Amino acid sequence: MYMIDQGLVRSRQAERLAEADQASRARRVASARRWARRAEQASQRAARASSAVW
């Protein structure tokens, strides 16, 4: 009985680790997209400002 419980605990722990890894990866992707969007907006603002000067 103890071996079955231990195996179950290990499999659940592995599942939780995999879920945490997946969630972390999703957060990194979302953050990268957000920063890329901000950089693009800043680039567009800079281009407009540059063209307004000339």
Backbone as JSON, one array per atom type, in Angstrom:
{
  "sequence": "MYMIDQGLVRSRQAERLAEADQASRARRVASARRWARRAEQASQRAARASSAVW",
  "N": [[0.83, -1.2, 0.0], [1.91, 1.24, 0.8], [3.86, 1.72, -1.17], [2.31, 2.17, -3.43], [0.98, 4.54, -2.73], [3.19, 6.21, -2.51], [4.11, 6.22, -5.14], [1.94, 7.44, -6.38], [2.02, 9.97, -5.2], [4.46, 10.88, -6.2], [3.88, 10.95, -8.97], [1.86, 12.85, -9.04], [3.27, 15.06, -8.1], [5.1, 15.37, -10.17], [3.32, 16.05, -12.2], [2.38, 18.51, -11.21], [4.76, 20.0, -11.27], [5.2, 20.05, -14.02], [2.95, 21.5, -14.84], [3.45, 23.95, -13.58], [5.78, 24.69, -14.9], [4.78, 24.99, -17.47], [2.97, 27.11, -17.08], [4.75, 29.11, -16.33], [6.23, 29.38, -18.68], [4.2, 30.31, -20.38], [3.68, 32.79, -19.18], [6.13, 34.09, -19.69], [6.09, 34.22, -22.5], [3.84, 35.85, -22.92], [4.73, 38.18, -21.66], [6.93, 38.8, -23.28], [5.65, 39.35, -25.7], [4.18, 41.59, -24.93], [6.24, 43.44, -24.33], [7.41, 43.59, -26.87], [5.36, 44.8, -28.29], [5.23, 47.27, -26.97], [7.77, 48.26, -27.65], [7.49, 48.49, -30.4], [5.5, 50.44, -30.56], [6.86, 52.6, -29.4], [8.85, 52.94, -31.3], [7.33, 53.71, -33.49], [6.31, 56.14, -32.49], [8.7, 57.57, -32.29], [9.41, 57.68, -34.99], [7.32, 59.25, -36.0], [7.78, 61.63, -34.6], [10.28, 62.29, -35.57], [9.69, 62.72, -38.28], [8.06, 64.91, -38.01], [9.78, 66.89, -37.25], [11.35, 67.32, -39.5]],
  "CA": [[0.0, 0.0, 0.0], [2.79, 2.41, 0.91], [4.52, 1.93, -2.46], [1.31, 2.74, -4.34], [0.8, 5.93, -2.31], [4.41, 6.95, -2.86], [4.09, 6.38, -6.6], [0.9, 8.42, -6.69], [2.54, 11.28, -4.78], [5.49, 11.27, -7.17], [3.27, 11.3, -10.26], [1.16, 14.14, -8.87], [4.29, 16.1, -7.99], [5.61, 15.58, -11.52], [2.27, 16.8, -12.92], [2.39, 19.91, -10.73], [5.96, 20.64, -11.79], [4.98, 20.29, -15.45], [1.99, 22.6, -14.95], [4.13, 25.18, -13.19], [6.69, 25.02, -15.99], [3.95, 25.46, -18.58], [2.46, 28.43, -16.71], [5.89, 30.03, -16.38], [6.53, 29.61, -20.09], [3.12, 31.15, -20.91], [3.9, 34.16, -18.69], [7.27, 34.66, -20.41], [5.66, 34.53, -23.87], [2.96, 37.01, -22.84], [5.57, 39.33, -21.34], [7.73, 39.14, -24.48], [4.74, 40.0, -26.66], [3.85, 42.93, -24.4], [7.41, 44.31, -24.53], [7.58, 43.81, -28.3], [4.34, 45.77, -28.67], [5.68, 48.58, -26.46], [8.91, 48.71, -28.44], [6.97, 48.9, -31.71], [4.81, 51.73, -30.37], [7.89, 53.62, -29.18], [9.49, 53.14, -32.59], [6.4, 54.5, -34.31], [6.31, 57.5, -31.95], [9.96, 58.19, -32.67], [9.36, 57.96, -36.42], [6.43, 60.4, -36.19], [8.46, 62.81, -34.08], [11.35, 62.6, -36.51], [9.13, 63.28, -39.5], [7.47, 66.2, -37.68], [10.88, 67.85, -37.18], [11.74, 67.66, -40.86]],
  "C": [[0.87, 1.25, 0.0], [3.45, 2.74, -0.43], [3.57, 2.57, -3.46], [1.11, 4.21, -4.01], [2.01, 6.77, -2.71], [4.48, 7.2, -4.36], [3.09, 7.43, -7.03], [1.38, 9.83, -6.35], [3.58, 11.77, -5.79], [4.88, 11.68, -8.5], [2.54, 12.63, -10.16], [2.16, 15.28, -8.79], [4.87, 16.4, -9.37], [4.6, 16.36, -12.36], [2.27, 18.26, -12.51], [3.61, 20.66, -11.25], [5.78, 20.97, -13.27], [4.01, 21.45, -15.66], [2.63, 23.93, -14.61], [5.08, 25.64, -14.29], [5.92, 25.59, -17.18], [3.42, 26.88, -18.3], [3.57, 29.48, -16.78], [6.23, 30.38, -17.83], [5.47, 30.53, -20.73], [3.29, 32.61, -20.45], [5.05, 34.84, -19.43], [6.88, 35.06, -21.83], [4.77, 35.78, -23.87], [3.76, 38.27, -22.56], [6.4, 39.76, -22.55], [6.86, 39.83, -25.51], [4.41, 41.41, -26.24], [5.02, 43.89, -24.64], [7.67, 44.57, -26.01], [6.58, 44.85, -28.8], [4.73, 47.17, -28.2], [6.84, 49.13, -27.28], [8.45, 49.19, -29.82], [6.27, 50.25, -31.61], [5.82, 52.85, -30.17], [8.6, 53.94, -30.49], [8.61, 54.0, -33.5], [6.33, 55.95, -33.82], [7.58, 58.26, -32.37], [9.97, 58.56, -34.16], [8.45, 59.17, -36.7], [7.1, 61.69, -35.73], [9.56, 63.26, -35.03], [10.8, 63.25, -37.77], [8.51, 64.65, -39.24], [8.57, 67.27, -37.63], [11.3, 68.28, -38.58], [10.53, 68.14, -41.59]]
}
